[in-house]
Structure formats: C-alpha cells, structure tokens
Amino acid sequence: MVLPSFVLLWALMAWLIQSPLLPTPLEVLDTLIRESASGELWHHLGATLGRVVVAFILAMLLGTAIGITMGRSRTTNALFDPLLVLMLNLPALVTIILMYVWFGLVEVAAVMAVVINKVPNVAVTVREGARSLDYRLEEMATVYDFTRWQRFREVWVPQLFPYLMAATRGGLALIWKIVLVVELLGRSSGVGFQLHMAFQVFDVAAILAYSLAFIAVVQLIELAALQPLERIASRWRQPEAAHA
C-alpha cells in the first residue's frame, strides 16, 4: 500500500505544481520507455553494471585475503590496523579525485577508486570472521592431516560464509553509490554520466527515469541472488541453534 500511495501523492503534487521540475509519473514512464527503445538506457546500465561487477570481484578478493590474514595473525593485524582505520575514514570523493588526477580519466582509475573504497570494509568484516573460527575444527583438521586447500574449503569457508555474505551485501550497497559518483566525475558512459547530463539541463524526468531503472536492477539482484545466498549462509547455523 505504501508504494501505490506514494505514486498517487507524487501524481497529485505534480498536477498541483504544474512544473517541469516535478514531472508526473506518466512523464517519467514515457521518458523511461523512450530511452529504453532508443537503446541508451541499456547501454548506460550495461556500462554501470560492468564497472560494478569488476570492482566488486576485485574488492571481495583483495578484502577477503587481507581480512583472513589480519584475523589469523596478531602481528599482521597490529601492523596494518592503523592503515585500515585510515582507509575506512578516507572520504570516497577524495579517493576518486586522486585516482583521476594520478592516472587520468581512464577506466582503470575509475575501477581502482571503487575498489580502494570497498576493500577496507570487506577486510574488517572478514577479519572478525577469521578471529571467530572454531579452534576445535582446526584441531580436527590437524588430526586428519588436511592440506591447506582442504582446511580452507572444509573448515574456513563454511564458518566465514556468513561474514562473506555480510560483506557482499554491504559491499554492493556501497559500490553502487561510489560507481555513480565515479561516472559523474570522469566517465562518458553509465548511469552516473546520464544523471550528470540530465542535471545540466534540469531534465528531472530523465533523472528520475534513470534512477528508477537503476533501483530496479539493484532490487532484482537483491531478490534473485543475495537473499537466496543469505539463506544458504545461515543454514549451517540452524542445527547449532536447535541444539543450543
């Protein structure tokens, strides 16, 4: 009921104000259909999704490796924790500007800016998971002479999976936002770029159309991929909770 009520309120306000700065839902829908039919919407959505996927994979791989290393080694954690705290508090906008200044307005700089902003968040989450690994399972792996790969796959991954899922959900939420800023500041394609172009001419209908398309894609990924994975992540804990 909330969403239909919001749309009705939006339509009513647009009808009362009669201003191009607040288009009606039908005008936004018309813009969305027009951009979709021309192929512009899919081109720019695809560009944004490509950057998100590449940055997300790199950030998860690097952040997971750093988090496990820091969580398993007190010395490494003591050495790199101050740097991790510094990176966590560094504004994303500063990182984006520095990457563009140092490497130019190129795709590599754009992706690097997103990765650098996300890695500390993943590392912190995974580090907590690495610290909480059950020592009894570690002893079992030693008794059965597990290889490093077996220990990682059979002992660590099931315990770290909930933390990896938490890093995944939080990571995607952060990466979506940073990618839009990266595109707005220095790319010639993507949803962020289109929002910037629409802003230049105060085309509110286009701003809302691209924003709604972007939100729809995010929600689709959340419902189709992240929520099922989260249920899998919590499944191994259910027997333990039942015995508690």
N, C-alpha and C positions, 0 to 999 in steps of 0.2 A: 504493500500500500504506500510505502514511503516514496518509492521511485515514481510511480504514476502521479502522486500528489505533487511531487517536486516539479515534474514536467508541466502539469496543469498550472501551477503557480508561476513558472517561468513563462508560459504562453500568455498568461493574464498580464504579467508585468510588462512583457514586450508589447502587447496590444495597447496598454495604457500609456506607456512611454513613447511609443512610435519613434524609435531612434535606431539608426544603423549600428550604434554601439551596443544594442541589446537585440539581436535578431531573434525571430521566433524559432521554435523547434523545427518547424517545417522548412524555414530558410536554411537552417544548419543541415538538415537532412538533404535538401536539394544540393547544397554545396558538396556534401559527402558523396552523393551519387555522381555528381558531375566529375569530381576529382577521381573517383573510382573508375568511371567509364573512360576517362582520358588516359588512365594508367599511371598518373602522377602519384596517386595515393599509394599504390602498390610498390612503385619504385622507391619512394622515400621510406615507407615502412620497412621494406626489404633492407635498405641501407642501414637503418637504425638497428634492426634485428641482427644483421650481420656483425655490427660492432659489439652489440650486447653479448652475442654468443662467444666471439673470440675473447673479449675482455673477461667474461665470466669464467671460461675454461682456464685461462692463464692465471687469473686471480685465485681460483679454487686450488689449482695445482701448487702454486707457489705458497699460498697461505696455509694449506694443509701440511706441506713439508716443513715450513717454518714452525707451525704450531706444534706438530709432533716432536720436532727436535727440541724446542724450548720446554715442552711439557715433560720430556723424558730426561732432560739434562739440566740440573740445577745451575751448573756453571754457564751453559749457553744462555739460560734464562736470565741469570744475573747480568751477563754482558749485554744482551740485546733488549732487555725490557725497557730501559730508558729510551732507546731509539723507537721501540714500538709505541710507547706512550706519546712520543713526539709526533710520529706519523698519524696516530689516531686523532691528535688535536690540530693537525695541519689542515686548514680550510681547503676544500676541494678546488675552489676557484683559483687559489694560489698555485696549486699543482698544475692545473690546466694551463694557466698563463705561462708558467715556467717551461712546460714541455713545448709549447708553441714557440716561445722565444728561443729556446736552445736548439730545437730540432726543425723548426719551421712549421708551416701549416700543412702538414702531411698526415696521412692515415696512421702511420706508426706513432707519431706524437699523440694523436687523439686516443688511440687504444692504450698507450702507456699511461696517460693521465688517468684513465679509468681504472686500470689495473693497480697503479700505485695507491689510489684512494681506497681500493677494496681490500687489498692483501692484509693490512693490519687487522681489519675486522674479522676476517676468516681466521687469521693466526690466533687471535685472542680466544675465539670460540673453541677452536680445535685444541688449543693448549689446555683448556680446562678439561676437555675430554681425555686427553693424554694423561693428565695428572690423576684422573679418577679410574684408570684401568685397574681391574681386579688383579691383585698380586697372586691370588690363588690360581687363576688361569695362567698366569705367567709361569708359575712353578710347574703346573701340569704340562705346559708346552716344553719346559726344560726336561722334565722326566721322560716325555715321549720323543725327545730329541727332534723337535720341529726345526725345519730350516727357517731362515729369516723370512722367506716368502710365505711359508705356511703359518708362521707366527703372526705375520701381518694380516693375512687373509682370514685365518680361522679365529684368531684371538682379538686382534686390534679392531678390525673393520666392523664386526658386529657391535662392539661397545662404542666405537666412535661414530657409528652411523647416525644416531640421533643428533649429535653435535654437528655433523656434516650437513644434516638437513636444516638445522637451525641456521648455519652459516649460509646455506643455499638460499633459503627464503629471505633472510635479511640481506644477503648479497645481491639478489636480483632486484629487490626493492630499492637498494642504493644505486646499483649500476644503471637502472632505467633513468633515474634522475640525472646522474652525472653525464650519461651519454647525451642527453638532450642539451645540457649546458655546453658540452664539448662541441656539438654540432652547431649550436647557436653562435659560438665564438669563432669557429675556424673551419667549418666544413661547408661544402657546396651541395650536400645532399643530406637526406634524413629528415625526420620529423622536426627536430630542433631547428634545422635550417628553414623549413617551411613556416614554422611558427615565427621565426625572426622576420621572414619576408612579409608575412601577413601583418605583423606588428608595424612594419614600416609604413603600410598604407591603411592602418587601423581597420583591417578586414577581420572583424570579430567572428563572423560566420566561419571563415576559414580556420581561425584559431580554435574555435570550438569543434569544428568538424575533425581536424587532425588530432585534437586532444581526445575526443571520444573514440576515434579509431584506435589510438594508442592504448587507451584504457581498456578497450575491448580485447585487444591482443594480450595485454597483461593478465586480465581476468581469465582468459581462455587457458593460458599457460598455468595459472594458479589452479584452476579446476581440473584440467586434464592431466597435469604432470605432478605438480608439487603436493597437492593434497593426497593423491594415492601413494606417493613416495613417503609422505609423513606417516601415513597409516602403517606402511611396511616398517618404518623406522621404529615405531612404538610397539610393534607386535611382539618383539623378543622380550620386552619388559613385562608383558601381561602375565606370563606364567609366574614370574618372580613376585609380582604384586599379589597374585592369587594365593601364594604360599605365605605371604607376609602376615 
